[in-house]
Amino acid sequence: MATRPLHSALCPRGCTQPSRGFGALCPRGCTQPLERSRYRPDWASLDARPLPAWYDRAKVGVFVHWGVFSVPAWGSEWFWWHWQGQHDAACERFVRRRFPPGTSYAEFAPHFTAYDFQPRQWAQLFQRAGARYVVLTTKHHEGFTNWGSPVSWNWNSVDTGPHRDLVGELGEALRESNLRYGLYYSLMEWFNPLYLADKQNDFKTQSFVLKKMMPELYDLVLKYKPDLIWSDGDWEAPDCYWNSTSFLAWLYNDSPVKDTVVVNDRWGRGCSCHHGGFYNCADKYRPGSLPEHKWEMCSSLDSHSWGYRSNMNLAEVMDEMSMIEELVQTVSLGGNYLLNVGPTKEGVIVPIFQERLLALGRWLDTNGEAIYETQPWRVQMENTTDTVWYTSKGPVVFAIFLLWPRDSVLCLSSPIPSPGTQVTLLGFAGTLQWQQHPGKGMLITLPYMLPSPLPPQSGWAVKLEGVE
């Protein structure tokens, strides 16, 4: 097990010489803080950094994919690559039918207007959805930046399109609503000549990294002071090409967010699920059992895309039951849940996405005690069914059941009750009657539900106090 560097150390009053090294004690009377150990630019040191506690406590976030790809709004946010990288016939046909002959992707940018973008309305929606943090695409693989990048001339949201600092405006609104702010950043750019030249040189040159990527990452951190950096687009090259470890060492040692920032695991080919802060492993990742490392599931309300699609239909939108199931299963297995929406080119989050987010928020208003700031329990799910999942908070255990039992009796085989065990259903007043199961566990009598032609909501949580 690697020795953890000293994450933060405060010195009692009166010291004139700072103590050095891990675990050093400060004599009484010092006035200078201890010098904390610095992280080295290697994975052994960086991976030993404790994850700032806010992230695990937060549990729920909203992901926002927004860029020039929101203008064609067809296929997915990978439209440019499918059209001009792979020469996909359907994409070529789409462009011929919708746009003048000879149209280039760059000509979409002026139509990325953000006319209807109201950052405070977004922040209020995300807060009502129960999110504790929000991650915005500052730059996707197309290379267009949603802020006035000093090294992306005329291919950014200040020089063209909205003529607005989208990253800055949303960040200000989120912080007014007390939400943490994460910045998604794609390391690579499909058609950037500097990147393509480095790729042609088998990534033995770093012109793109030194002239484009690193200046932008430093600019984002210094200008917006993010709580989270969500890296992507790393898979074609090793981390040594991206200078990932050097950047992360600066981020953890010297940046203005060194004590609070969280990062993911996409920092170079082979890093995913092995190095970084929390692990994404893969889009829509679902581990089969409790991972040893903090992780996050990113999922999208549109099952076919992360960016907005004008031809999306209702059957392709995640329903409320699926959304809650993903959240519950993720948190029970120790993960965070990051749910994506793709706004339109005008900056509208379409009503069906708003409805889903608000449904999630209503569920969390009732059941959030079983989600936020919880930890995995000794058992994550009932061994007889995948419809009952557990979380815990100190000595309290929560059993979240996704289907209401037909006889209104919930059978739990995992908790071991005691004479003082108390059971309540979140959202309902009073305690519930329970009895010991003839085999093992508990039989809990739930409140009577009136028959209804409509399917019931998904997901209820019983709070178990005094169980093992």
C-alpha positions as CSV (number, residue, x, y, z in Angstrom):
1,M,0.0,0.0,0.0
2,A,1.5,3.4,-1.0
3,T,2.2,5.9,1.6
4,R,-0.2,8.8,1.3
5,P,1.3,12.3,1.0
6,L,0.3,14.8,3.7
7,H,-2.9,16.2,2.2
8,S,-3.3,19.2,4.5
9,A,-1.6,19.9,7.8
10,L,-2.1,22.9,10.1
11,C,0.5,24.0,12.6
12,P,-0.4,25.1,16.1
13,R,0.5,28.6,17.1
14,G,4.1,29.9,17.6
15,C,6.3,27.9,15.1
16,T,9.0,29.8,13.3
17,Q,10.3,26.8,11.3
18,P,7.9,24.7,9.3
19,S,8.1,21.0,10.0
20,R,8.7,18.8,6.9
21,G,7.6,15.4,5.8
22,F,4.7,13.1,6.3
23,G,3.3,12.9,9.8
24,A,5.6,15.5,11.2
25,L,4.4,17.0,14.4
26,C,4.5,20.8,15.1
27,P,5.7,21.9,18.5
28,R,3.6,24.3,20.4
29,G,3.8,28.0,19.7
30,C,4.2,28.1,15.9
31,T,2.8,30.7,13.6
32,Q,3.7,29.3,10.2
33,P,1.8,26.4,8.7
34,L,3.5,23.1,8.0
35,E,4.9,22.6,4.6
36,R,2.8,19.9,3.1
37,S,4.4,17.1,1.1
38,R,4.3,17.8,-2.6
39,Y,3.0,15.3,-5.2
40,R,5.5,14.1,-7.7
41,P,4.6,13.9,-11.4
42,D,4.2,10.2,-11.4
43,W,1.2,7.9,-10.9
44,A,2.5,6.3,-7.7
45,S,2.4,9.7,-6.0
46,L,-0.6,11.2,-7.7
47,D,-2.8,8.1,-7.2
48,A,-2.1,8.3,-3.4
49,R,-3.8,11.7,-3.1
50,P,-7.0,11.4,-1.0
51,L,-10.1,12.3,-2.9
52,P,-11.6,15.5,-1.6
53,A,-14.6,14.5,0.5
54,W,-17.2,16.7,-1.1
55,Y,-17.3,14.5,-4.2
56,D,-18.2,11.2,-2.5
57,R,-20.8,13.0,-0.4
58,A,-22.4,14.7,-3.5
59,K,-23.5,11.5,-5.2
60,V,-25.6,13.2,-8.0
61,G,-24.5,15.4,-10.8
62,V,-25.7,16.7,-14.2
63,F,-23.6,16.5,-17.3
64,V,-24.1,19.0,-20.1
65,H,-22.9,18.3,-23.7
66,W,-23.1,21.6,-25.7
67,G,-21.2,22.8,-28.7
68,V,-21.2,23.4,-32.4
69,F,-22.4,19.8,-32.8
70,S,-25.7,21.2,-31.4
71,V,-26.2,23.0,-34.7
72,P,-26.6,20.0,-37.1
73,A,-28.2,18.2,-34.0
74,W,-28.2,14.9,-35.9
75,G,-26.7,11.5,-35.1
76,S,-24.7,12.5,-32.1
77,E,-22.0,14.9,-30.9
78,W,-19.6,13.0,-33.0
79,F,-21.3,14.3,-36.2
80,W,-18.2,16.0,-37.6
81,W,-16.1,12.8,-37.4
82,H,-18.9,10.6,-38.8
83,W,-19.4,13.1,-41.6
84,Q,-15.8,14.1,-42.6
85,G,-13.7,11.6,-40.7
86,Q,-15.5,8.4,-41.7
87,H,-17.5,9.8,-44.6
88,D,-20.7,8.1,-43.3
89,A,-23.2,8.0,-46.2
90,A,-26.2,9.0,-43.9
91,C,-24.3,12.0,-42.6
92,E,-23.3,13.1,-46.1
93,R,-26.9,12.7,-47.3
94,F,-28.1,14.7,-44.3
95,V,-25.8,17.7,-45.1
96,R,-26.7,17.6,-48.8
97,R,-30.4,17.8,-48.0
98,R,-30.2,20.5,-45.2
99,F,-27.3,22.8,-46.2
100,P,-25.9,24.6,-49.3
101,P,-23.4,22.7,-51.4
102,G,-19.8,23.0,-50.1
103,T,-20.9,23.7,-46.5
104,S,-18.0,23.2,-44.1
105,Y,-18.4,22.3,-40.4
106,A,-16.9,25.7,-39.5
107,E,-19.9,27.3,-41.1
108,F,-22.1,25.8,-38.4
109,A,-20.5,27.9,-35.7
110,P,-22.3,31.2,-36.3
111,H,-25.6,29.3,-35.9
112,F,-24.5,28.2,-32.4
113,T,-26.3,31.3,-31.0
114,A,-27.2,30.5,-27.4
115,Y,-29.9,33.1,-27.9
116,D,-32.1,31.5,-25.2
117,F,-29.4,30.5,-22.8
118,Q,-30.4,31.6,-19.3
119,P,-27.7,30.3,-16.9
120,R,-29.6,31.0,-13.8
121,Q,-32.6,29.1,-15.1
122,W,-30.3,26.2,-15.8
123,A,-28.8,26.4,-12.3
124,Q,-32.2,26.4,-10.7
125,L,-33.3,23.4,-12.8
126,F,-30.2,21.4,-11.9
127,Q,-30.7,22.3,-8.2
128,R,-34.3,21.2,-8.4
129,A,-33.1,17.9,-10.0
130,G,-31.2,17.2,-6.8
131,A,-27.8,17.6,-8.4
132,R,-24.9,18.6,-6.2
133,Y,-22.5,19.3,-9.0
134,V,-22.7,20.1,-12.8
135,V,-20.1,19.3,-15.5
136,L,-20.1,21.3,-18.7
137,T,-18.3,20.6,-22.0
138,T,-15.8,23.4,-22.3
139,K,-14.4,21.7,-25.5
140,H,-15.4,18.5,-27.2
141,H,-13.4,16.6,-29.8
142,E,-14.4,19.2,-32.4
143,G,-12.0,21.7,-30.7
144,F,-14.5,24.6,-30.3
145,T,-14.2,26.1,-26.9
146,N,-17.1,27.5,-24.9
147,W,-15.0,30.3,-23.5
148,G,-12.6,32.8,-25.1
149,S,-9.6,30.5,-25.3
150,P,-6.4,32.5,-26.1
151,V,-5.2,29.7,-28.3
152,S,-8.3,28.9,-30.2
153,W,-8.6,32.0,-32.5
154,N,-12.0,32.4,-34.1
155,W,-13.1,28.9,-33.0
156,N,-14.5,29.8,-29.6
157,S,-17.8,31.1,-28.2
158,V,-16.6,34.6,-27.7
159,D,-15.2,35.2,-31.2
160,T,-18.1,33.6,-33.0
161,G,-21.5,32.0,-32.4
162,P,-22.9,33.2,-29.1
163,H,-20.2,35.9,-28.5
164,R,-20.5,34.9,-24.9
165,D,-18.3,33.3,-22.3
166,L,-20.6,30.3,-21.7
167,V,-18.2,28.6,-19.3
168,G,-18.0,31.7,-17.1
169,E,-21.7,32.5,-17.2
170,L,-22.8,29.1,-16.1
171,G,-20.1,28.8,-13.4
172,E,-21.3,32.1,-11.9
173,A,-24.9,30.9,-11.8
174,L,-24.1,27.5,-10.4
175,R,-22.1,29.0,-7.6
176,E,-24.9,31.4,-6.7
177,S,-27.0,28.2,-6.3
178,N,-24.3,26.6,-4.2
179,L,-23.6,23.9,-6.8
180,R,-20.1,22.5,-7.5
181,Y,-18.7,23.2,-11.0
182,G,-17.0,20.6,-13.2
183,L,-15.3,21.3,-16.5
184,Y,-15.3,18.6,-19.2
185,Y,-12.3,19.0,-21.5
186,S,-11.3,16.8,-24.5
187,L,-7.5,16.5,-24.7
188,M,-7.5,15.7,-28.5
189,E,-9.1,17.4,-31.4
190,W,-10.1,15.4,-34.5
191,F,-8.9,17.7,-37.2
192,N,-6.5,20.1,-35.5
193,P,-3.4,20.2,-37.8
194,L,-1.0,20.3,-34.8
195,Y,-2.6,17.2,-33.4
196,L,-2.7,15.4,-36.7
197,A,1.1,16.2,-37.2
198,D,1.9,14.8,-33.7
199,K,-0.2,11.7,-34.5
200,Q,1.7,11.3,-37.8
201,N,4.9,11.3,-35.8
202,D,3.6,8.5,-33.6
203,F,3.2,11.1,-30.8
204,K,6.9,11.6,-30.5
205,T,6.4,15.3,-31.0
206,Q,4.2,17.4,-28.7
207,S,3.4,20.6,-30.7
208,F,-0.4,20.3,-30.1
209,V,0.1,19.6,-26.3
210,L,2.5,22.5,-25.8
211,K,0.8,25.1,-28.1
212,K,-2.9,24.2,-27.6
213,M,-3.9,21.7,-25.0
214,M,-1.8,22.6,-22.0
215,P,-2.3,26.4,-22.3
216,E,-6.1,25.8,-22.4
217,L,-6.1,23.5,-19.3
218,Y,-4.1,26.0,-17.3
219,D,-6.3,28.8,-18.5
220,L,-9.5,27.0,-17.5
221,V,-8.1,26.3,-14.0
222,L,-6.8,29.7,-13.3
223,K,-9.8,31.6,-14.8
224,Y,-12.7,29.5,-13.5
225,K,-11.2,27.6,-10.5
226,P,-13.3,24.4,-11.2
227,D,-14.2,21.8,-8.5
228,L,-13.8,19.0,-11.0
229,I,-11.9,18.4,-14.3
230,W,-13.5,15.7,-16.4
231,S,-10.9,14.7,-19.0
232,D,-11.7,12.9,-22.2
233,G,-10.3,12.2,-25.7
234,D,-7.2,10.7,-24.3
235,W,-7.3,7.2,-25.8
236,E,-5.1,7.6,-28.9
237,A,-1.9,8.5,-27.1
238,P,-0.1,7.6,-23.8
239,D,-0.1,9.9,-20.8
240,C,3.5,10.9,-21.5
241,Y,2.4,12.6,-24.7
242,W,-0.3,14.6,-23.0
243,N,2.0,15.6,-20.1
244,S,-0.8,14.4,-17.8
245,T,1.3,13.7,-14.7
246,S,3.0,17.1,-14.9
247,F,-0.3,18.9,-15.1
248,L,-1.9,16.9,-12.3
249,A,1.2,17.5,-10.0
250,W,0.7,21.3,-10.6
251,L,-3.0,21.0,-10.1
252,Y,-2.5,19.2,-6.8
253,N,0.5,21.2,-5.5
254,D,0.2,24.8,-6.8
255,S,-3.1,25.5,-8.4
256,P,-5.8,27.7,-6.8
257,V,-8.0,24.6,-6.4
258,K,-5.3,22.2,-5.1
259,D,-7.2,21.2,-2.0
260,T,-10.7,20.8,-3.5
261,V,-10.3,19.8,-7.1
262,V,-11.3,16.3,-8.2
263,V,-10.4,14.6,-11.5
264,N,-11.4,11.5,-13.4
265,D,-9.2,8.7,-15.0
266,R,-9.0,9.7,-18.7
267,W,-5.4,11.0,-18.9
268,G,-3.8,8.7,-21.6
269,R,-4.1,5.3,-23.2
270,G,-4.3,2.7,-20.5
271,C,-5.1,5.1,-17.7
272,S,-8.8,4.5,-17.6
273,C,-9.9,2.5,-14.5
274,H,-6.2,2.5,-13.3
275,H,-5.0,6.1,-12.6
276,G,-6.4,9.5,-11.7
277,G,-9.0,10.5,-9.1
278,F,-12.3,8.8,-9.4
279,Y,-12.8,6.2,-12.1
280,N,-15.2,6.4,-15.1
281,C,-13.7,3.3,-16.7
282,A,-16.2,3.5,-19.7
283,D,-19.3,5.5,-20.6
284,K,-22.3,4.1,-18.8
285,Y,-20.0,1.8,-16.8
286,R,-21.7,-0.7,-14.5
287,P,-19.5,-2.8,-12.2
288,G,-20.8,-6.2,-11.3
289,S,-19.8,-5.9,-7.7
290,L,-18.5,-3.3,-5.2
291,P,-15.3,-1.7,-6.6
292,E,-12.4,-0.9,-4.3
293,H,-12.0,2.6,-5.9
294,K,-14.4,5.5,-6.0
295,W,-16.1,5.6,-9.4
296,E,-18.8,7.4,-11.3
297,M,-21.4,6.3,-13.8
298,C,-22.1,8.8,-16.5
299,S,-25.4,8.2,-18.3
300,S,-27.5,10.1,-20.8
301,L,-31.2,10.8,-20.9
302,D,-31.0,10.4,-24.7
303,S,-30.0,6.7,-25.1
304,H,-28.5,7.4,-28.6
305,S,-26.5,10.6,-28.0
306,W,-24.9,12.9,-25.5
307,G,-25.5,16.0,-27.6
308,Y,-28.9,17.3,-28.6
309,R,-30.6,15.5,-31.6
310,S,-33.5,17.2,-33.3
311,N,-34.8,13.8,-34.5
312,M,-34.9,12.2,-31.0
313,N,-38.1,10.4,-30.2
314,L,-39.8,9.6,-26.9
315,A,-38.9,5.9,-26.9
316,E,-35.2,6.8,-27.0
317,V,-35.5,8.9,-23.8
318,M,-34.8,7.2,-20.5
319,D,-37.9,6.9,-18.4
320,E,-38.2,7.7,-14.8
321,M,-38.0,4.1,-13.6
322,S,-34.8,3.5,-15.5
323,M,-33.2,6.7,-14.2
324,I,-34.0,5.9,-10.6
325,E,-32.8,2.3,-11.0
326,E,-29.5,3.5,-12.4
327,L,-29.0,6.0,-9.6
328,V,-29.9,3.5,-6.8
329,Q,-27.7,0.7,-8.2
330,T,-24.8,3.2,-8.7
331,V,-24.9,4.7,-5.2
332,S,-25.3,1.3,-3.6
333,L,-22.1,0.1,-5.3
334,G,-20.2,3.2,-4.0
335,G,-20.5,5.3,-7.2
336,N,-21.7,8.8,-8.2
337,Y,-24.3,9.3,-10.8
338,L,-23.8,11.9,-13.5
339,L,-26.8,12.3,-15.8
340,N,-26.4,14.0,-19.1
341,V,-28.6,16.4,-21.0
342,G,-27.9,18.0,-24.4
343,P,-29.2,21.6,-24.9
344,T,-30.2,23.0,-28.3
345,K,-28.0,25.4,-30.2
346,E,-30.2,28.2,-28.8
347,G,-29.5,27.1,-25.2
348,V,-32.8,25.4,-24.5
349,I,-33.0,22.3,-22.4
350,V,-36.0,20.7,-24.1
351,P,-39.1,20.1,-21.9
352,I,-38.8,16.2,-21.9
353,F,-35.3,16.6,-20.4
354,Q,-36.6,19.1,-17.9
355,E,-39.5,16.8,-16.9
356,R,-37.1,13.9,-16.3
357,L,-34.7,16.0,-14.3
358,L,-37.6,17.3,-12.1
359,A,-38.9,13.8,-11.6
360,L,-35.5,12.8,-10.3
361,G,-35.5,15.8,-8.0
362,R,-38.9,14.9,-6.6
363,W,-37.7,11.4,-5.9
364,L,-34.7,12.7,-4.2
365,D,-36.7,15.2,-2.1
366,T,-38.4,12.2,-0.5
367,N,-35.5,9.6,-0.6
368,G,-32.4,11.7,-0.6
369,E,-31.5,10.7,2.9
370,A,-30.8,7.2,1.5
371,I,-28.6,8.6,-1.2
372,Y,-26.6,11.7,-0.2
373,E,-23.5,11.3,2.0
374,T,-24.1,7.5,2.3
375,Q,-21.7,4.7,2.1
376,P,-22.0,1.1,0.7
377,W,-23.3,-1.3,3.3
378,R,-21.8,-4.8,4.0
379,V,-24.3,-6.1,1.5
380,Q,-25.1,-4.0,-1.6
381,M,-28.2,-5.9,-2.9
382,E,-30.5,-8.7,-1.7
383,N,-29.1,-12.1,-2.8
384,T,-32.5,-13.2,-3.9
385,T,-33.4,-10.2,-6.1
386,D,-31.9,-7.3,-7.9
387,T,-34.8,-5.0,-7.0
388,V,-33.6,-4.3,-3.4
389,W,-30.4,-2.3,-2.8
390,Y,-28.7,-1.1,0.3
391,T,-26.9,2.1,1.5
392,S,-25.8,3.1,4.9
393,K,-25.0,6.2,7.0
394,G,-23.2,5.4,10.2
395,P,-25.3,2.7,12.1
396,V,-28.4,3.4,9.9
397,V,-29.1,1.1,7.0
398,F,-31.4,2.0,4.1
399,A,-33.1,-0.6,1.9
400,I,-34.2,0.8,-1.4
401,F,-36.8,-1.4,-3.2
402,L,-37.6,-0.7,-6.8
403,L,-40.8,-2.7,-7.0
404,W,-43.7,-2.5,-4.5
405,P,-44.4,-6.0,-3.2
406,R,-47.9,-7.2,-4.2
407,D,-48.9,-8.1,-0.7
408,S,-47.3,-5.0,0.8
409,V,-44.9,-7.1,2.8
410,L,-41.2,-6.4,2.2
411,C,-38.9,-9.4,2.8
412,L,-35.3,-8.6,3.6
413,S,-32.9,-11.5,4.3
414,S,-29.7,-9.5,4.8
415,P,-30.4,-7.2,7.9
416,I,-30.1,-8.8,11.3
417,P,-32.7,-7.2,13.6
418,S,-32.7,-6.7,17.3
419,P,-35.5,-6.1,19.8
420,G,-34.9,-2.4,19.5
421,T,-35.0,-2.3,15.7
422,Q,-37.1,0.6,14.3
423,V,-38.3,0.8,10.7
424,T,-39.6,3.8,8.9
425,L,-40.5,4.5,5.2
426,L,-39.1,7.7,3.9
427,G,-41.9,10.1,3.0
428,F,-44.4,8.4,5.4
429,A,-45.1,9.4,9.0
430,G,-44.8,6.9,11.8
431,T,-43.0,3.6,12.2
432,L,-43.7,0.3,10.4
433,Q,-44.5,-3.0,11.9
434,W,-42.0,-5.8,11.3
435,Q,-41.4,-9.4,12.4
436,Q,-38.5,-11.7,12.3
437,H,-38.4,-13.9,9.2
438,P,-38.8,-17.6,9.9
439,G,-35.5,-18.2,8.1
440,K,-33.4,-15.0,8.6
441,G,-33.9,-11.4,8.1
442,M,-37.1,-9.3,8.4
443,L,-40.7,-9.1,7.1
444,I,-41.8,-5.5,7.0
445,T,-45.5,-4.5,6.7
446,L,-45.7,-1.5,4.3
447,P,-48.5,1.1,4.2
448,Y,-51.5,0.1,2.2
449,M,-51.5,1.5,-1.3
450,L,-54.8,2.2,-3.0
451,P,-55.3,0.4,-6.3
452,S,-54.6,2.6,-9.3
453,P,-54.7,2.1,-13.1
454,L,-51.4,3.9,-13.3
455,P,-48.1,2.2,-12.5
456,P,-46.7,3.2,-9.2
457,Q,-43.6,5.3,-8.9
458,S,-40.3,3.5,-8.9
459,G,-38.2,3.3,-5.8
460,W,-39.0,3.6,-2.1
461,A,-36.6,3.5,0.9
462,V,-37.0,2.0,4.3
463,K,-34.8,3.3,7.1
464,L,-33.6,0.6,9.4
465,E,-32.2,1.6,12.8
466,G,-30.9,-1.0,15.2
467,V,-29.9,-3.7,12.7
468,E,-26.6,-5.4,11.9
